[in-house]
Amino acid sequence: MEPVNPRNNLKNTIEFKDGVPVSLLFDDVYFSKDGGFEESNYVFLEGNRVTEKLEKTEKSNFRIGELGFGSGLNLFVTLEIWKSLDHPKPTEFISLEGYPLPKEILLSLNDSYPKKKLWFDELILSYEKALEIWQIDNSRNLWTYTWEHSNLRSHFDLKVFFGDIKHCLPQFPEIDVWYLDGFSPGKNPDMWSQESLRLLKTKSIPGTSFATFSSAGFLRRGLTELGFVVEKKKGFGRKREMISGYLESTE
């Protein structure tokens, strides 16, 4: 059987600029090697109070949803925090990616953060096997991997759905916190459309939080219309603003 091209004929060409992968299709970088870890922690983990929730949640299983897996940076930042806690709750990190990156691009994250343990051989092999299956049969679009905590009483499950957001988001379970990390709204409108936000709401419950680097007016208005409380806060570094908040009502 010939491999299926799940993204029609759109090609996400990647170039390196100053050692960082840049998507020419979306005209945006995948991560910053200067402060990228700190930015991810500030925007998504602190923006959602993830550390506090991992320690204090009464849920038996804590679920983090991400829009835009990319290089996996947010995964590794979250995983590092989770591993550092003495008794974190079992956690699922559930993401989606329409344009999965090849091995060489993923490993560039390691080059940018040589002191961090990020992509390793077994993880890469697991990823490539799942990607190959999806390319042959795009209905089989889920990649999974599990880490065990050093206390042997908790585990961290990664689930990444490959494909378009309209196809992937309905496959998500109920989410406790959202990392909204697609390319910028002006360059990747499908990720930030009201249709996508409505799908996101169906996977949320009252109290589900979100955080994003964007503070675009249409995004604030769209989330507010859907029942989310939206709060502006100072952005990371030179970025003026970002937003975070939570779902107040599912009505």
CORVEN-V951077 format. One record per backbone hydrogen bond with DSSP energy under -1.0 kcal/mol. NH is the residue of the N-H (numbers start at 1). CO is the residue of the C=O. If there is no record, write none. Layout:
# CORVEN-V951077
NH;CO
NH;CO
This chain:
# CORVEN-V951077
4;135
8;5
10;7
13;11
15;22
17;20
20;17
22;15
23;28
24;13
27;23
28;23
30;21
39;35
40;36
41;37
42;38
43;39
44;40
45;40
46;41
50;45
53;49
54;50
55;51
56;52
57;53
62;90
64;92
65;177
66;94
67;179
69;96
72;69
76;72
77;73
78;74
79;75
80;76
81;77
82;78
83;79
84;80
89;54
91;155
92;62
93;157
94;64
95;159
97;161
106;102
107;103
109;106
111;107
112;108
113;109
116;113
124;120
125;121
126;122
127;123
128;124
129;125
130;126
131;127
132;128
133;129
134;130
135;131
136;132
137;133
140;137
141;139
143;160
145;158
147;156
149;154
152;149
156;147
157;91
158;145
159;93
160;143
161;95
162;141
163;97
167;164
168;164
169;165
171;168
172;169
175;203
176;63
177;63
178;209
179;65
180;211
181;67
181;179
187;184
188;184
197;193
198;194
199;195
200;196
201;197
202;198
203;200
204;201
207;247
208;205
209;176
210;245
211;178
212;243
220;216
221;217
222;218
223;219
224;220
225;221
227;224
228;223
229;246
231;244
233;242
235;240
239;236
242;233
243;212
244;231
245;210
246;229
247;208
248;227
